[in-house]
Amino acid sequence: MVSAVNGLAEVVLGLQTRLVDAAFAAGVPRVIASDYALDFTRTTPGRNRNLDLRRAFMARIDAAPIRATSILNGAFADLLAGQAPIVLPRTRRVLHWGSAEREGCSPLDNHRYPDVAFTPAQTILRSAYTRG
């Protein structure tokens, strides 16, 4: 089962948990969680609500009796100049804080929508890509 939901705790934790329970009851061997985010496993808990929700769901699904896979794709590339402006063409600047070498920092990672759609499709076909 490939989950592609987004929202707050009611959706990320509640709805997604019900989907995993239903998938297990139906005999589905593996779930791809609705992570589609930067690598939140390398971030500091308590600093970003959305990443904390994904972290909490990861703990739930890792304890569930079903194999799980996460797709950690980084930000969607269109956000870099849109809703989360990192690329600022008018001022000819790119904003980025941190260092990939410093513990707890993630490198700047992003993908295009078609790439993110392709990745779960390929992943679900390969049984080796699971956490459990």
KAHUZI-V264353 format. One line per field, one symbol per residue. burial: # if it has 9 or more other C-alpha atoms within 8 Angstrom, else .. A space follows every 10 residues. Layout:
# KAHUZI-V264353
burial = ???
This chain:
# KAHUZI-V264353
burial = .##....#.. #######.## ..##...#.# ####.##### ..#....... #######..# ##...##### #######.## #...####.. .......... ....##...# ##...#..## ..##.....# ..
